[in-house]
Amino acid sequence: MESFKTDANEFLRKTLTLWVRGRSSPPEGDHILRIPFSIPLPVDAPPSFGFESYMNIAYVRYALEVVGVRTGTFAIDRTIKVPILVVSPDPVGNALRAELKLGWQGDWGRIKAEEKIRKLPWGDYSTVKMELLVPHLDTFPLFTPVPYSIIVTTITAPTKRKGLAQPTTDVFPPIPRSASEIGFELHRHVDLQTPYFPSNPEEHVTDIISKAHAPVPPVEVEVTDYMWLPEEGKEDRGCWMQEATFHSSLSLRYTPTFVTEEIKVKYALHLKVDFPGMGNSLRLELPINIGSGLETSVLLDERASTPITIDVPATYWDPSKWSDQ
């Protein structure tokens, strides 16, 4: 049976005495004593995190452990352990969050990709271009819609045109007309300092635009008519150009970007469009920082239909399994 070495770092433990027998009692007619308390955390405490893949498991866990000391010869202390979520304070992201909610009026960041492709192994090349526009942000705050636009441009190989004739329906390369023809994903790189060797696995976190189901929120699509681009001095020879623009927003609920001695977490947006023909794909990658966008604690309302909470593995919420990781 193969065994693996694990390593743990208990970087935080604070103990408080909340109640002493005889100090206070529940209100008359009530059997519950409510004791409010707070525990300040270090500003540089890493956020809650969970990652599992083949031969790579990493967690940053927090929990409140309450011990009720019972008196008596055979009395056994009662212990309750409740996992909690922690994110780092993010005053910069908090300010950006407010600006985004009012409608972004700042600068936009742009990243472009361009490829020469052809449908068959011979013939002239066509051109495909793609551009991703997102607000120019130092950090993407959690739980906040961030607008984006994707612009795809296709330019045919040089061809002849008779008079004012329009292109046929089988023009190559075809422009994507539906969000289902776009692959837009969030990926996470997890750099682990393992006992054996450094490891840098990558995982697909979520589909921002999926080919399998309708995106939420919906994507608005605008497709232009074909535009004729004549060659210099030749009105009857040139290329057809068409452009499609996809508008929507993304909202993130994942562990913010962070760095410790043992774990480094970073994110990137991955965009891909496939065209007919072998290997005709257009790709681009945009690294981003994710911040909490929060300055103070947020009460977790488990009764809410969509509670404000970051996405962590289910085992994070089961302390009985923590020792098994």
Secondary structure, DSSP 4 states (H G I P E B T S, - for coil): --------------------TTS--PPTT-------------TTPPPPEEEEETTEEEEE-EEEEEEE---STT---EEEEEEE------HHHHHHHHHHHH---S-EEEEEEEEEE-SSSSSPPEEEEEEEEEE--SSEETT--EEEEEEEEEEPPPEE--TTPPPPTT-SSPPP-SGGGEEEEEEEEEEEE-SSSEE--EEEEEEEE-SSS--SS--EEEEPPPEEEEETTEEEEEEEEEEEEEEEEE---BPPPEE-SSEEEEEEEEEEEE-SSTT-EEEEEEEE-EE---SS-----TTSSS----B--GGGG-GGGGGG-
